[in-house]
Amino acid sequence: MDFTNPLVYGVPCFLGFIAIELTYSKAFDDKQLYKWKDLLSSLSLGIGSAVVGALIKTVAVIFVFNFGYDLFNPIVDGVRTNIMGWESFGYAWYIWLFCMLLDDFSYYWFHRQNHMVRFLWAAHIVHHSSDNFNLGTAVRNGWFTIFYKPFFYVWIVIIGFPPEMLVVCMGIEAIWQFQLHTQYIKKMGFIEKFINTHTMHQVHHARNIEYMDKNHGGFLNIFDRVFGTWKELDDSIAIEYGVSIPPDSYNLFVILTHEYKNIWDDMKKSNNWYHKFMYVFGAPGWSHDGSTLTIKQLRYEMAKVSESSLVKTAKF
């Protein structure tokens, strides 16, 4: 059964909503919400990502998803059957819901690892590299994540979900992710108990130490809550968007590659091969000499300072 990727219809809508938010912010609200050069960079990166994605996703579906599906779900006596013995899944409505849940689970780990492994972060940092948070930022996508993203999802087709079903679910997830990038929708009450909302995604894009590496979820925030990465927006904290070491450029090549250059420069700081390995595959901020710190290390240092201040206060 053939389905059309929802992004085919989503992309024109993205541009329309960006235009609406841009016009409203400039005419009636916050003239600094959008910066023209930054928006141009984001749109250019988005167009490039769409072109690369159209090519790579076709290859991914054919050589990764279809290969995995056919290998682990051969046709036996005319019936598509998983090698574990059950009949491969069809297109009932509840199968779609289950596929969406598994897609959301995969998205969480794909997204989280993009923040935990520096080599993956070098591709994903493009999306976080703007110090603006708006619908334009939503299309500011790196071009290299597309090369490894399918491998975080292929297990879903291996266990018997049709590849085209998974592709549609991934497209729906992308549409949801786009609309999260606005500051005009505030906290949503009860729905925030289980849905990943706009304020939660503001937390995700913040470079405040309290907020970094939080809220990796797609549709749901359940996985963030279960695995300890959930953080609610605190209205008393002034959000700073962007990354700790920004590219400081509107040049597409610089934005796409600046973190790879930083990795290379860091690798040259030590002749120890373990150190070199960690600069590539360790957490962002890791250093062999403590000159830079990971987010966990920074939070630990902050906690020690806070604890020390409390002790001094108690003595008085």
N, C-alpha and C positions, 0 to 999 in steps of 0.2 A: 504494500500500500504506500502511495506517495503522498507526502505532505509538503507544504510550502513553509520555509523558515519564517517565523513571525517578523524577523528583522527586516525582511523585504518590505514590509509595510511600516515597520517601526522607524526606520531611518528618516524618511520624509517627515514623520511626526516629530522626531527629535529636533530637526531643524526648525520646524514651526514653533515648538514650545520654547526653544532657545530665543527665537525672535520675539516671542511674546514677553518672556521674562526680561530680556534685554530692554525692550521698549518701555515696559512698565517701570523698571528700576531707574532708567535714565529720566523718564518724564515725571514720575510721581514719588519715587522713594529714595534709593541709595545710588547716587551717581558713581560710586566707587565699587559697586558690586561687580561690574564688568570693566576690564581694561582692554582697550582695543587690540594692542599687540598680543596680549595674552590670549584673547579670544581667537585671534587669527592663528596663533600657534596651535591652540587646542583643536580648532576646526581642521587645520592641515594634518595634524596627527590623526584625527579621527577619519579623515578621508583616506589617508595612507593605510590605516589599520583595516578599513573596510576593503580596500583593494587587495592587500596582502591576505586578509582573512578569507576573501572569496576564493582565492587560489589554494591556500593551505587547508581550509576547511573541507574543500572538495577532496583533496588528497587524504586528509584525516579520515573522512567518512569512508572512502574507498579502501585505504590501506591499513587503517587502524580499527575503526568501528566495524566495518563490514568483515574484515579479516577475522577479528576476534569473535564476532557473532557467528560466522560460518564455521570457524574451527571448533568452537565449544558448543554449537547448537546445530549439529548436522541433521539432515532430513533422514529419518528412519521410517521405512514403510509409509512414505508419503506424509509424515508428520514431523515438523520441526521439533527436535527433542534435545534438551540440554544433556551434556555428558554425565551429569549427576542423576539423571533419570526422570526429571520432570519435563512436562511439555512446555516449550518456550511460550512466553507470554503473548497474548493477543492485544486487542485494542479496546477492551471494556473500559468504562469510565473510571472504575476503581484502580485499574492497572495504570491509567494515566496519572492518577493522584499519587500512587505509590512511586511511579517513575519520577514525578516532580520532587517527592521527598528525598529520594536517593540522589537526584541531581543537586538538591540543596545541600545535602550532606557532603557531596563531592566538592561543590563550590566552596563550602566552608574550609575544607582542608587544602584545596588548591590555593585559595586566597590567603589562608594563614601561612602556608609554606612560602608564599611570595614575600611575606614579611619576616620569616624566620631564617631563610637561607639567602645569603648575600648575593649569590650568582643569580637567583631568581628575582631577588629584590632589584637587581640592576635593570631587569626588564620591566618590572612593575612600577618602579619609582617614577616612571614617566607620568603615570596617572596621578601621582601625588605631588608632582613637581611645581604645580602652580600654587601661589599663595592666595588665590581666589577660590571660593566655593560657590559654584553656580551650575546651571544646566550645561553651560559650555564646557565646564571641567569634566562633565560626565563622558564626553566623547574624546577626551584627551587620553587616548589609549596607546600603550606601547605596541610595537610591531613584533616583538620577539616572544611574548608570552604564548602566542598562537602556536608556536612550534612544539611546546611541551604540554600545553593544556589538555589535549585529548587523552594523554596517558593517565590523568587523574580521574577520567570518566569511563575509560574503556571497560572497567570491571562490570559496569552496569549492563552492557550488551553481552558480556561474557556469561552472566548468569541468566540471560534469556530475554532481555528487553530489546525490541527492534531498534536498530540504529536510527531510523528516521524519527521514531518517537523521542529518543534521547535528544536528537538535534532540535526538535521543536521545543522540548522542555528547556534546553539551554538558551534558546532564543527568547522564550518567555521570561526566564531569569534575567537576561540582559536588559529587557525592556523595564522590568521592575527596578533594576539597579540604576538605570538612567534617571528615572523620576525621583530617586532618593537624593539627588544632588541639588536640592533647593533649600534655601533658608526661610522660605515663605510659609512652610507648613510646620506648625509647632507640635508640641507633645500631644499625643492622641489618646491619653487615658488608658482604659482597660486593654486596648489593642496592643499596647506596648509590652504586655505581659508575654507575648509570644511572637509578635511580628517585628521584623527589623524595619525601623521607621527612619524618617528624615533626620530627626535629632540624633539618633544613634549613629547615623552615617556622618553627621557633622563631627561627632567624637572621633570616628575612624580617620577622618581627614585632618585632624588637629595634630600639631607638632608639640603640644604641651606634654610634658613627661607623664602627667597623670593619665593622658588619653592615648598615647601611642601604642600601637599593636593591640587595639581593642576593636570589638564589633566587626568580625570578619564575615558574618552571616550574609545570606542572600535574601530569601523571603522571610525566613524565620530567625529568631534570636535564640532559639532553644539550644543549638549547638554551642553558641558562645557561653550560655549560662552553664551548660553541662561541663564544658572543658575549660572554664575559668577565664574567658576572655571578654566577658560582657562588662560594659560600663555605661551607666546612665549619664546623660548630659547634666552637668552641674551649672546652673545659671549664674553662680557666683564666680565662675572661672571664665576669664576673657579668652576666647578661643583664638589661637594663632594657627592659620592654615599653612600647609606646605610641608617641607622636609627640613631636617637639620642642616644638611649641606645641599642647598639648591644649585641648579645649573647656572643661575644668573645669566641666562641667555634666552632669546626667543628663536634662536637658530635650531631647526629641527634636528640636524645631525648632532649638535651638542646635547640637546634634551634627550635624545634617544641613546646616546653612548657615554654620557659623562660619568656614570657610576662604574662602567666597565673600565674606564681610564683610571678612576680612583682605586679600583681593585688592583689593577696592574701596578700602580705606584706603590700601593701598600705591600704587595708581594715582594717588591724590590728592597723593602726595609730589613728583611731577614734572609739569611742563607739556609735557615732550617726549613726542611720540606714540610714538616708538620705545620709550621707557622704559615707557609705559603698555602697549604691546603685549607687552613682555617680562614684565611683572608678571602678565599673563594667560596667556601661552603659553610663557614661558621655564621653566626648571627651577625647582622649589620652592627657595626660599632666595635666588634671584637678586635683586640690588638694584643700582640705578644708582650708588649711592655707597659700596658695600662695607659697609653697615651690617649686612647679613645675607649669608650665603654659601651656595652650593649644596653638596651633599655632595662633589662633585669638588673644589671649592675648599677645603673643610674638610680633606679628606684630603691635599691638596697642602700646606696649611699645617702639618698634623701631620707630614708627611714632612720638611718643611724644619726643623722644630723637632727632630725625631729626628736628622736629619743633623747639625745644629749641635751637638747634645749629644755625638754620636759624635766630632766633630772636637775638641771641648773635652777629652773624655776621652783622646783620642789624644795631645794635647799634654802631658798629665801622664804 
